[in-house]
Amino acid sequence: MILKLTMLIIFFAVMVAIGFYCRKHATDVNSFVLGGRSVGPWLTAFAYGTSYFSAVIFVGYAGQFGWKYGIASTWIGIGNALIGSMLAWVILGRRTRIMTQHLNSATMPEFFGRRFHSNGLKIGASVIVFIFLIPYTASLYNGLSRLFGMAFDIDYTVCIVIMAVLTGVYVIAGGYMATAINDFLQGIVMLFGIVTVIAAVLNSNGGFLEALNRLAAVSDETVSKQPGVFASFFGPDPANLLGVVILTSLGTWGLPQMVQKFYAIKSEKAIKKGTIISTLFAIVVSGGCYFLGGFGRLYSGSVDIASQGYDAVIPAMISNLSPALIGLVVILVLSASMSTLSSLVMASSSTLTIDFLKDNIIKNMSEKKQLLTIRILIVVFIAISAVIAIVQYKGNITFIAQLMGVSWGALAGAFLAPFLYGLYWKKTTAFSAWVSFLFGAGFMVCNMLFRSHFPAMLQSPINAGAFAMIAGLLIVPAVSLFTPKPETSFVDAAFSCYERKTEVVLKRDLGD
């Protein structure tokens, strides 16, 4: 217990110290929210990866999908690396960085407002962010209760409060730069932790081949009558597995807290390096999490899914490891959750301040007042998310749990298509963005409230979220073709940032 507590205290002390160290980098809105748009490839790539993967992934999704699909759940991690990380950086990275700076936008709603010349779009997007990002923030605490209960035997409420307070301290003190540096350190913990835990779990089951053989011997006729299905290449349900891959991979393209990482990156060189680093990080962390979860069925004697739920799978796998390894896992999950929490509250508070309160509610809002408001809202959002998590846990209110489940799909379903087309296609209209907002958010809310009336395939919020995103990619161009075109001069001015000439050394470009 002393060893585990010491590891935890050192971890928290370093996080807070970095927050206060970075105070000098958080003197105005641009530096507080975007780090002055001068963040290097390593910090940006790790910030992207650690914001992507939280306790929801390590404890919840890895346990749930590992149990459902066996070793084939590793495909989710591969999809996260190739689609959610590599392709996102390649397709969105440069254009996001260039156009957001050209339009002087610090948030995703502000981008929509300036790109489509519509203050209404900006306000609408900020409302969607507020409604769906808060329950998603609250879901980050999920999974911590079992790990803390196993490792320290303390109440879930206590660990929520500790995590919320310490995250708030370093984010309020140091802003984006503090979160980026902490994300880097937390990312190192996650990389080292997941590799170590996988090795320990496989070793406790006789090694990789023995564990795979034992997994092949597991059968569950309620899932599939095919022998060895949980050790097979595509698992027992490839169709639903594909839905999970799409939601968890393509979804990052439309999430404000993820896309905002591209706003802050320093240079072209940093984008290229960041693409490689982020992809490798995702392969190890996400691939490792789902690979580990794929062996969950070996612990069926220790887990009763009906009464304990999928969140009990990963804790059961690590409960017999050494105290040092259990302490490492707790810090790993804390790292994943705190990094994502800091990213989410930063996105929520900056969006509400810059896109909703500024000029709409509070006229002539000074730089100093904006910065103070963002810091106050960080406290408010962290407090709200903590209260929601505690109420949901104590009261087991299913509505809150369901809202957490649909929030990712609603955000990505609403924003992905208009953001992507807004970067690439001049003919994208403001009306098509509105339709995408209403369809993505509305479809997911209807799915939550009237799920039994949906087709069987779409009754899963995972599949519904994937459908909302793909549908948006079809809706935006279709609606744009039949709605009033944006003013040519305005659009040309927005896209002129891509045409600006810049000199490149010969080793980078041979020229003519």
RODO-2510 file (C-alpha; in nm, 4 decimals, decimal comma):
residues 512
     n   res          X          Y          Z
     1     m     0,0000     0,0000     0,0000
     2     i     0,2863     0,2384     0,0821
     3     l     0,4431     0,1688    -0,2596
     4     k     0,1180     0,2336    -0,4451
     5     l     0,0441     0,5525    -0,2521
     6     t     0,3990     0,6809    -0,3075
     7     m     0,3686     0,6251    -0,6840
     8     l     0,0362     0,8090    -0,6840
     9     i     0,1614     1,1072    -0,4794
    10     i     0,4688     1,1513    -0,7028
    11     f     0,2471     1,1361    -1,0126
    12     f     0,0095     1,4031    -0,8817
    13     a     0,2925     1,6272    -0,7588
    14     v     0,4588     1,6284    -1,1024
    15     m     0,1305     1,7134    -1,2778
    16     v     0,0589     2,0102    -1,0507
    17     a     0,4202     2,1357    -1,0632
    18     i     0,4086     2,1440    -1,4445
    19     g     0,0842     2,3414    -1,4313
    20     f     0,2421     2,6159    -1,2199
    21     y     0,5621     2,6090    -1,4258
    22     c     0,3588     2,6832    -1,7409
    23     r     0,1785     2,9864    -1,5965
    24     k     0,4149     3,2142    -1,7885
    25     h     0,2869     3,0591    -2,1167
    26     a    -0,0784     3,1369    -2,0362
    27     t    -0,0981     3,5157    -2,0341
    28     d    -0,3544     3,5679    -2,3119
    29     v    -0,6347     3,3746    -2,4812
    30     n    -0,4230     3,2548    -2,7745
    31     s    -0,1457     3,1188    -2,5505
    32     f    -0,3877     2,9759    -2,2928
    33     v    -0,6129     2,7977    -2,5459
    34     l    -0,3647     2,7159    -2,8266
    35     g    -0,0184     2,7466    -2,6725
    36     g     0,0552     3,0365    -2,9065
    37     r     0,0235     2,8006    -3,2077
    38     s     0,3855     2,7002    -3,1485
    39     v     0,3614     2,3474    -3,0053
    40     g     0,6109     2,0937    -3,1422
    41     p     0,5446     1,7491    -3,2942
    42     w     0,6118     1,5352    -2,9861
    43     l     0,3886     1,7370    -2,7529
    44     t     0,1118     1,7676    -3,0136
    45     a     0,1202     1,3987    -3,1094
    46     f     0,1110     1,2844    -2,7470
    47     a    -0,1586     1,5398    -2,6647
    48     y    -0,3650     1,3997    -2,9534
    49     g    -0,3096     1,0401    -2,8463
    50     t    -0,3707     1,0875    -2,4754
    51     s    -0,6868     1,2906    -2,5456
    52     y    -0,8008     1,0061    -2,7719
    53     f    -0,7540     0,7193    -2,5277
    54     s    -0,8995     0,7412    -2,1768
    55     a    -1,0202     0,5066    -1,9024
    56     v    -1,3282     0,4554    -2,1203
    57     i    -1,1003     0,2764    -2,3688
    58     f    -0,8756     0,0897    -2,1270
    59     v    -1,1363    -0,0334    -1,8795
    60     g    -1,4734     0,0011    -2,0556
    61     y    -1,4278    -0,0576    -2,4280
    62     a    -1,1314    -0,2958    -2,4022
    63     g    -1,3235    -0,5097    -2,1545
    64     q    -1,6528    -0,4934    -2,3420
    65     f    -1,5326    -0,5500    -2,6964
    66     g    -1,2581    -0,7910    -2,5924
    67     w    -1,5278    -1,0022    -2,4282
    68     k    -1,7620    -0,9775    -2,7288
    69     y    -1,5123    -1,0236    -3,0140
    70     g    -1,2098    -1,1922    -2,8553
    71     i    -0,8683    -1,1302    -3,0054
    72     a    -1,0354    -0,9788    -3,3152
    73     s    -1,1020    -0,6661    -3,1044
    74     t    -0,7392    -0,5750    -3,1853
    75     w    -0,8774    -0,4517    -3,5205
    76     i    -1,0362    -0,1630    -3,3307
    77     g    -0,6916    -0,0514    -3,2148
    78     i    -0,5515    -0,0878    -3,5664
    79     g    -0,8406     0,1203    -3,7034
    80     n    -0,7781     0,3849    -3,4365
    81     a    -0,4123     0,4044    -3,5440
    82     l    -0,4632     0,4088    -3,9226
    83     i    -0,7931     0,6013    -3,9547
    84     g    -0,8275     0,7879    -3,6262
    85     s    -0,4629     0,8962    -3,6107
    86     m    -0,2641     0,8654    -3,9349
    87     l    -0,5366     0,9608    -4,1845
    88     a    -0,6709     1,2312    -3,9550
    89     w    -0,3279     1,3946    -3,9452
    90     v    -0,2701     1,3552    -4,3197
    91     i    -0,6123     1,4807    -4,4318
    92     l    -0,6966     1,7354    -4,1621
    93     g    -0,3641     1,8410    -4,0077
    94     r    -0,2165     2,0929    -4,2538
    95     r    -0,5419     2,2410    -4,3812
    96     t    -0,6825     2,2825    -4,0299
    97     r    -0,3676     2,4590    -3,9113
    98     i    -0,3541     2,6911    -4,2140
    99     m    -0,7201     2,7887    -4,2437
   100     t    -0,7920     2,8269    -3,8703
   101     q    -0,4993     3,0678    -3,8388
   102     h    -0,6091     3,2525    -4,1539
   103     l    -0,9650     3,2873    -4,0165
   104     n    -0,8307     3,3628    -3,6680
   105     s    -1,0459     3,0910    -3,5097
   106     a    -0,9463     2,9238    -3,1832
   107     t    -1,2340     2,6733    -3,1553
   108     m    -1,4367     2,4515    -3,3859
   109     p    -1,7613     2,6553    -3,3515
   110     e    -1,5639     2,9720    -3,4259
   111     f    -1,4297     2,8034    -3,7401
   112     f    -1,7844     2,7240    -3,8547
   113     g    -1,8959     3,0809    -3,7872
   114     r    -1,6122     3,2398    -3,9851
   115     r    -1,5806     2,9820    -4,2613
   116     f    -1,9539     2,9972    -4,3438
   117     h    -2,0023     3,3628    -4,2448
   118     s    -2,2763     3,2687    -3,9972
   119     n    -2,2895     3,3698    -3,6328
   120     g    -2,5881     3,1385    -3,5921
   121     l    -2,3760     2,8385    -3,6922
   122     k    -2,1180     2,9354    -3,4328
   123     i    -2,3790     2,9578    -3,1575
   124     g    -2,5506     2,6354    -3,2696
   125     a    -2,2225     2,4445    -3,2688
   126     s    -2,1315     2,5781    -2,9244
   127     v    -2,4697     2,4617    -2,7870
   128     i    -2,4126     2,1107    -2,9274
   129     v    -2,0630     2,1074    -2,7740
   130     f    -2,2022     2,2104    -2,4362
   131     i    -2,4853     1,9547    -2,4364
   132     f    -2,2821     1,6532    -2,5483
   133     l    -1,9284     1,7222    -2,4275
   134     i    -2,0267     1,7455    -2,0582
   135     p    -2,1736     1,3918    -2,0306
   136     y    -1,8788     1,2611    -2,2328
   137     t    -1,6509     1,4307    -1,9785
   138     a    -1,8398     1,2644    -1,6940
   139     s    -1,7940     0,9223    -1,8547
   140     l    -1,4151     0,9511    -1,8134
   141     y    -1,4513     0,8616    -1,4475
   142     n    -1,6082     0,5282    -1,5423
   143     g    -1,3826     0,2350    -1,4678
   144     l    -1,1770     0,4214    -1,2088
   145     s    -1,4076     0,3065    -0,9277
   146     r    -1,3209    -0,0624    -0,9655
   147     l    -0,9489     0,0005    -1,0047
   148     f    -0,9293     0,2302    -0,7030
   149     g    -1,1479    -0,0019    -0,4990
   150     m    -0,9189    -0,2936    -0,5840
   151     a    -0,5922    -0,1067    -0,5279
   152     f    -0,6702     0,1270    -0,2371
   153     d    -1,0107     0,0246    -0,0991
   154     i    -1,1402     0,3827    -0,1059
   155     d    -1,4785     0,5203    -0,2055
   156     y    -1,5378     0,6066    -0,5710
   157     t    -1,6498     0,9571    -0,4774
   158     v    -1,3112     1,0308    -0,3208
   159     c    -1,1167     0,9288    -0,6321
   160     i    -1,3482     1,1380    -0,8534
   161     v    -1,2931     1,4463    -0,6376
   162     i    -0,9139     1,3964    -0,6235
   163     m    -0,8869     1,3508    -1,0009
   164     a    -1,1159     1,6469    -1,0742
   165     v    -0,9394     1,8875    -0,8355
   166     l    -0,5859     1,8048    -0,9471
   167     t    -0,6748     1,8198    -1,3168
   168     g    -0,8418     2,1549    -1,2588
   169     v    -0,5374     2,2942    -1,0790
   170     y    -0,2872     2,2298    -1,3563
   171     v    -0,5218     2,3249    -1,6422
   172     i    -0,6275     2,6537    -1,4794
   173     a    -0,2678     2,7396    -1,3924
   174     g    -0,0904     2,6551    -1,7178
   175     g    -0,3562     2,6266    -1,9895
   176     y    -0,2874     2,4357    -2,3120
   177     m     0,0902     2,4212    -2,2665
   178     a     0,0539     2,2620    -1,9221
   179     t    -0,1872     2,0038    -2,0602
   180     a     0,0440     1,9336    -2,3555
   181     i     0,3511     1,8752    -2,1358
   182     n     0,1501     1,6676    -1,8896
   183     d    -0,0011     1,4739    -2,1805
   184     f     0,3518     1,3920    -2,2957
   185     l     0,4503     1,2528    -1,9554
   186     q     0,1174     1,0761    -1,9180
   187     g     0,1631     0,9296    -2,2656
   188     i     0,5007     0,7832    -2,1649
   189     v     0,3307     0,6243    -1,8625
   190     m     0,0596     0,4827    -2,0901
   191     l     0,3124     0,3378    -2,3390
   192     f     0,5261     0,1777    -2,0713
   193     g     0,2253     0,0678    -1,8670
   194     i     0,0311    -0,1083    -2,1421
   195     v     0,3360    -0,3005    -2,2692
   196     t     0,4273    -0,4094    -1,9150
   197     v     0,0725    -0,5141    -1,8250
   198     i     0,0266    -0,7149    -2,1471
   199     a     0,3527    -0,8984    -2,0823
   200     a     0,2527    -0,9711    -1,7210
   201     v    -0,0995    -1,0922    -1,8074
   202     l     0,0216    -1,3172    -2,0899
   203     n     0,2988    -1,4526    -1,8684
   204     s     0,0435    -1,5391    -1,5977
   205     n    -0,1446    -1,7423    -1,8611
   206     g     0,1581    -1,9412    -1,9780
   207     g     0,2729    -1,7053    -2,2539
   208     f     0,1125    -1,5774    -2,5748
   209     l     0,0680    -1,9114    -2,7564
   210     e    -0,0690    -2,0884    -2,4502
   211     a    -0,3090    -1,8006    -2,3793
   212     l    -0,4237    -1,8079    -2,7439
   213     n    -0,4798    -2,1857    -2,7280
   214     r    -0,6829    -2,1472    -2,4103
   215     l    -0,8855    -1,8684    -2,5710
   216     a    -0,9540    -2,0929    -2,8739
   217     a    -1,0978    -2,3515    -2,6369
   218     v    -1,3529    -2,1060    -2,4963
   219     s    -1,7035    -2,1481    -2,6354
   220     d    -2,0251    -1,9531    -2,5946
   221     e    -2,3130    -2,0830    -2,8057
   222     t    -2,5217    -1,7746    -2,7297
   223     v    -2,2641    -1,5804    -2,9345
   224     s    -2,1472    -1,8331    -3,1950
   225     k    -2,1469    -2,2088    -3,2466
   226     q    -1,8193    -2,1941    -3,4345
   227     p    -1,5346    -2,3462    -3,2303
   228     g    -1,2377    -2,1246    -3,1469
   229     v    -1,4233    -1,8125    -3,2599
   230     f    -1,2749    -1,5875    -2,9887
   231     a    -0,9229    -1,6598    -3,1148
   232     s    -1,0175    -1,6129    -3,4818
   233     f    -0,9157    -1,3359    -3,7221
   234     f    -1,2508    -1,1524    -3,7416
   235     g    -1,4242    -1,2885    -3,4319
   236     p    -1,7894    -1,3905    -3,3917
   237     d    -1,9530    -1,0718    -3,5274
   238     p    -1,7518    -0,8909    -3,8005
   239     a    -2,0382    -0,6547    -3,8975
   240     n    -2,0793    -0,5006    -3,5525
   241     l    -1,7016    -0,5034    -3,5072
   242     l    -1,6778    -0,2836    -3,8187
   243     g    -1,9282    -0,0420    -3,6621
   244     v    -1,7049    -0,0085    -3,3560
   245     v    -1,3988     0,0510    -3,5747
   246     i    -1,5780     0,3273    -3,7705
   247     l    -1,7187     0,5038    -3,4634
   248     t    -1,3987     0,4987    -3,2581
   249     s    -1,1709     0,5773    -3,5550
   250     l    -1,3560     0,8153    -3,7875
   251     g    -1,5196     0,9860    -3,4904
   252     t    -1,2006     1,1705    -3,3954
   253     w    -1,2261     1,3733    -3,7181
   254     g    -1,5299     1,5569    -3,5831
   255     l    -1,4534     1,5909    -3,2119
   256     p    -1,3664     1,9484    -3,1042
   257     q    -1,1071     1,8453    -2,8438
   258     m    -0,9219     1,6328    -3,1020
   259     v    -0,9299     1,8654    -3,4037
   260     q    -0,8218     2,1576    -3,1863
   261     k    -0,4803     1,9908    -3,1481
   262     f    -0,4097     2,0748    -3,5135
   263     y    -0,4803     2,4440    -3,4461
   264     a    -0,1793     2,4644    -3,2150
   265     i     0,0924     2,2756    -3,4059
   266     k     0,4056     2,4724    -3,4899
   267     s     0,5129     2,3967    -3,8487
   268     e     0,4983     2,1763    -4,1592
   269     k     0,7882     1,9711    -4,0290
   270     a     0,6086     1,9246    -3,6988
   271     i     0,2978     1,7942    -3,8786
   272     k     0,4974     1,5282    -4,0645
   273     k     0,6771     1,4128    -3,7504
   274     g     0,3569     1,4313    -3,5490
   275     t     0,1768     1,2051    -3,7966
   276     i     0,4326     0,9279    -3,7465
   277     i     0,4543     0,9687    -3,3685
   278     s     0,0760     0,9800    -3,3231
   279     t     0,0240     0,6686    -3,5385
   280     l     0,2868     0,4660    -3,3515
   281     f     0,1454     0,5838    -3,0179
   282     a    -0,2043     0,4673    -3,1189
   283     i    -0,0768     0,1284    -3,2382
   284     v     0,0864     0,0600    -2,9015
   285     v    -0,1742     0,2104    -2,6680
   286     s    -0,5042     0,1434    -2,8447
   287     g    -0,3892    -0,1758    -3,0157
   288     g    -0,2429    -0,2917    -2,6857
   289     c    -0,5607    -0,2140    -2,4878
   290     y    -0,7902    -0,4060    -2,7222
   291     f    -0,5369    -0,6881    -2,7621
   292     l    -0,5272    -0,7242    -2,3841
   293     g    -0,9067    -0,7093    -2,3595
   294     g    -0,9273    -0,9865    -2,6201
   295     f    -0,8115    -1,2359    -2,3556
   296     g    -1,0890    -1,1347    -2,1149
   297     r    -1,2804    -1,4612    -2,1636
   298     l    -0,9969    -1,6454    -1,9886
   299     y    -1,1189    -1,4795    -1,6686
   300     s    -1,4856    -1,5781    -1,7024
   301     g    -1,4602    -1,7648    -1,3712
   302     s    -1,3774    -1,4369    -1,1938
   303     v    -1,6295    -1,2145    -1,3708
   304     d    -2,0084    -1,2250    -1,3745
   305     i    -2,1002    -1,0008    -1,6667
   306     a    -2,4711    -1,0069    -1,5802
   307     s    -2,4208    -0,8521    -1,2351
   308     q    -2,0808    -0,6784    -1,2607
   309     g    -2,0807    -0,5542    -1,6201
   310     y    -1,7939    -0,5306    -1,8664
   311     d    -1,6025    -0,2833    -1,6487
   312     a    -1,5090    -0,5768    -1,4240
   313     v    -1,3129    -0,7622    -1,6961
   314     i    -0,9863    -0,5631    -1,6995
   315     p    -0,9674    -0,5290    -1,3161
   316     a    -1,0115    -0,9080    -1,2905
   317     m    -0,7223    -0,9578    -1,5332
   318     i    -0,4812    -0,7500    -1,3270
   319     s    -0,6046    -0,8232    -0,9725
   320     n    -0,3388    -1,0912    -0,9124
   321     l    -0,0422    -0,8904    -1,0422
   322     s     0,2258    -0,7495    -0,8107
   323     p     0,1511    -0,4316    -0,6079
   324     a     0,3973    -0,2338    -0,8229
   325     l     0,2189    -0,3407    -1,1427
   326     i    -0,1246    -0,2666    -0,9960
   327     g     0,0021     0,0779    -0,8962
   328     l     0,1332     0,1245    -1,2512
   329     v    -0,2064     0,0302    -1,3964
   330     v    -0,3855     0,2763    -1,1683
   331     i    -0,1477     0,5545    -1,2776
   332     l    -0,1888     0,4427    -1,6415
   333     v    -0,5672     0,4753    -1,6227
   334     l    -0,5413     0,8009    -1,4283
   335     s    -0,3032     0,9348    -1,6940
   336     a    -0,5433     0,8388    -1,9710
   337     s    -0,8417     0,9929    -1,7929
   338     m    -0,6781     1,3144    -1,6685
   339     s    -0,5280     1,3925    -2,0099
   340     t    -0,8650     1,3481    -2,1807
   341     l    -1,0478     1,5366    -1,9038
   342     s    -0,8116     1,8347    -1,9353
   343     s    -0,8600     1,8408    -2,3121
   344     l    -1,2401     1,8234    -2,2862
   345     v    -1,2808     2,0967    -2,0245
   346     m    -1,0425     2,3201    -2,2197
   347     a    -1,2538     2,2701    -2,5338
   348     s    -1,5820     2,3243    -2,3446
   349     s    -1,4761     2,6373    -2,1543
   350     s    -1,3059     2,8061    -2,4501
   351     t    -1,6020     2,7302    -2,6778
   352     l    -1,8612     2,8650    -2,4353
   353     t    -1,6544     3,1792    -2,3708
   354     i    -1,5360     3,2638    -2,7228
   355     d    -1,8328     3,1383    -2,9242
   356     f    -2,1333     3,1906    -2,6961
   357     l    -2,0688     3,4533    -2,4290
   358     k    -1,8325     3,6860    -2,6188
   359     d    -2,0222     3,9454    -2,8288
   360     n    -2,3531     3,7569    -2,7898
   361     i    -2,4137     3,7794    -2,4136
   362     i    -2,1223     3,9984    -2,3012
   363     k    -2,0395     4,2856    -2,5368
   364     n    -1,6837     4,4194    -2,5749
   365     m    -1,5332     4,1337    -2,3774
   366     s    -1,1681     4,2179    -2,3118
   367     e    -0,8811     3,9705    -2,3435
   368     k    -0,8342     3,9666    -1,9671
   369     k    -1,2041     3,9026    -1,9039
   370     q    -1,2093     3,6203    -2,1616
   371     l    -0,9155     3,4524    -1,9921
   372     l    -1,0759     3,4842    -1,6483
   373     t    -1,4079     3,3508    -1,7814
   374     i    -1,2387     3,0489    -1,9429
   375     r    -1,0656     2,9670    -1,6122
   376     i    -1,3900     3,0007    -1,4160
   377     l    -1,5745     2,7798    -1,6644
   378     i    -1,3018     2,5140    -1,6370
   379     v    -1,3864     2,4932    -1,2650
   380     v    -1,7599     2,4851    -1,3441
   381     f    -1,7308     2,2133    -1,6103
   382     i    -1,5046     1,9925    -1,4002
   383     a    -1,7448     2,0289    -1,1059
   384     i    -2,0495     1,9479    -1,3232
   385     s    -1,8817     1,6410    -1,4744
   386     a    -1,7780     1,5160    -1,1295
   387     v    -2,1299     1,5635    -0,9900
   388     i    -2,2865     1,3878    -1,2899
   389     a    -2,0446     1,0954    -1,2508
   390     i    -2,1194     1,0649    -0,8766
   391     v    -2,4974     1,0924    -0,9242
   392     q    -2,4921     0,8353    -1,2037
   393     y    -2,2795     0,5982    -0,9956
   394     k    -2,4784     0,6358    -0,6714
   395     g    -2,8225     0,6407    -0,8311
   396     n    -2,7467     0,4187    -1,1307
   397     i    -2,9512     0,6569    -1,3486
   398     t    -2,9666     0,4925    -1,6898
   399     f    -3,0523     0,8160    -1,8750
   400     i    -2,7146     0,9692    -1,7839
   401     a    -2,5311     0,6519    -1,8833
   402     q    -2,7142     0,6491    -2,2175
   403     l    -2,6367     1,0161    -2,2811
   404     m    -2,2692     0,9405    -2,2205
   405     g    -2,2924     0,6612    -2,4766
   406     v    -2,4460     0,8766    -2,7514
   407     s    -2,2340     1,1896    -2,6969
   408     w    -1,9382     1,0775    -2,9127
   409     g    -2,1670     0,9821    -3,2023
   410     a    -2,3702     1,3032    -3,1717
   411     l    -2,0645     1,5319    -3,1760
   412     a    -1,8868     1,3539    -3,4599
   413     g    -2,2115     1,3001    -3,6520
   414     a    -2,2886     1,6717    -3,6344
   415     f    -1,9432     1,8188    -3,7005
   416     l    -1,7320     1,5776    -3,9050
   417     a    -1,8825     1,6364    -4,2496
   418     p    -1,9175     2,0180    -4,2470
   419     f    -1,5685     2,0550    -4,0992
   420     l    -1,4043     1,8246    -4,3548
   421     y    -1,5881     1,9721    -4,6552
   422     g    -1,5366     2,3218    -4,5168
   423     l    -1,1605     2,2700    -4,5404
   424     y    -1,1621     2,1241    -4,8919
   425     w    -1,4722     2,2246    -5,0907
   426     k    -1,5602     2,5842    -5,1748
   427     k    -1,9223     2,4999    -5,2588
   428     t    -2,0091     2,3774    -4,9077
   429     t    -2,3032     2,5869    -4,7840
   430     a    -2,4015     2,7090    -4,4395
   431     f    -2,7419     2,5422    -4,4833
   432     s    -2,5772     2,2021    -4,5355
   433     a    -2,3803     2,2540    -4,2137
   434     w    -2,7063     2,3247    -4,0286
   435     v    -2,8636     2,0084    -4,1706
   436     s    -2,5602     1,8057    -4,0593
   437     f    -2,5772     1,9563    -3,7088
   438     l    -2,9467     1,8785    -3,6723
   439     f    -2,9272     1,5335    -3,8274
   440     g    -2,6214     1,4138    -3,6317
   441     a    -2,7337     1,5368    -3,2909
   442     g    -3,1036     1,4664    -3,3529
   443     f    -3,0474     1,1151    -3,4856
   444     m    -2,8454     1,0169    -3,1778
   445     v    -3,0966     1,1674    -2,9346
   446     c    -3,3807     0,9826    -3,1108
   447     n    -3,1741     0,6655    -3,0978
   448     m    -3,1417     0,7090    -2,7220
   449     l    -3,5111     0,7852    -2,6619
   450     f    -3,6755     0,5544    -2,9175
   451     r    -3,4140     0,2825    -2,9627
   452     s    -3,6626    -0,0057    -2,9880
   453     h    -3,8189     0,1539    -3,2991
   454     f    -3,4892     0,1607    -3,4898
   455     p    -3,3771    -0,1234    -3,7208
   456     a    -3,1979    -0,3988    -3,5287
   457     m    -2,8564    -0,2993    -3,6658
   458     l    -2,8989     0,0617    -3,5501
   459     q    -3,0292    -0,0127    -3,2007
   460     s    -2,6691    -0,0176    -3,0863
   461     p    -2,5527     0,3410    -3,0108
   462     i    -2,2141     0,2387    -3,1538
   463     n    -2,3613     0,1513    -3,4937
   464     a    -2,5973     0,4493    -3,4782
   465     g    -2,3028     0,6846    -3,4243
   466     a    -2,1109     0,5312    -3,7141
   467     f    -2,4208     0,5668    -3,9342
   468     a    -2,4651     0,9342    -3,8358
   469     m    -2,1077     1,0146    -3,9369
   470     i    -2,1228     0,8374    -4,2725
   471     a    -2,4671     0,9836    -4,3458
   472     g    -2,3289     1,3319    -4,2787
   473     l    -2,0594     1,2791    -4,5418
   474     l    -2,3407     1,2213    -4,7956
   475     i    -2,5842     1,4830    -4,6651
   476     v    -2,3506     1,7849    -4,6756
   477     p    -2,2564     1,7644    -5,0480
   478     a    -2,6130     1,6689    -5,1469
   479     v    -2,7692     1,9624    -4,9604
   480     s    -2,4941     2,1997    -5,0801
   481     l    -2,5848     2,1276    -5,4427
   482     f    -2,9466     2,2428    -5,3902
   483     t    -2,9074     2,5362    -5,1506
   484     p    -2,7935     2,8971    -5,2114
   485     k    -2,4239     2,9088    -5,2875
   486     p    -2,1920     3,1104    -5,0624
   487     e    -2,0646     3,4426    -5,1875
   488     t    -1,7726     3,3743    -5,4240
   489     s    -1,5529     3,6589    -5,3021
   490     f    -1,5954     3,5525    -4,9390
   491     v    -1,5127     3,1861    -5,0101
   492     d    -1,2150     3,2791    -5,2281
   493     a    -1,0845     3,4945    -4,9431
   494     a    -1,1178     3,2018    -4,7006
   495     f    -0,9348     2,9634    -4,9359
   496     s    -0,6687     3,2141    -5,0345
   497     c    -0,4586     3,0966    -4,7407
   498     y    -0,3779     2,7766    -4,9343
   499     e    -0,2497     2,9708    -5,2352
   500     r    -0,0048     3,1941    -5,0530
   501     k     0,3464     3,1457    -5,1900
   502     t     0,6273     3,0271    -4,9654
   503     e     0,9891     2,9426    -5,0395
   504     v     1,1093     2,5865    -4,9835
   505     v     1,4697     2,4639    -4,9803
   506     l     1,5734     2,2318    -5,2662
   507     k     1,6143     1,9267    -5,0436
   508     r     1,2382     1,9541    -4,9716
   509     d     1,1231     2,0309    -5,3267
   510     l     1,3121     1,9923    -5,6597
   511     g     1,0996     2,2596    -5,8262
   512     d     1,1132     2,2715    -6,2104
***
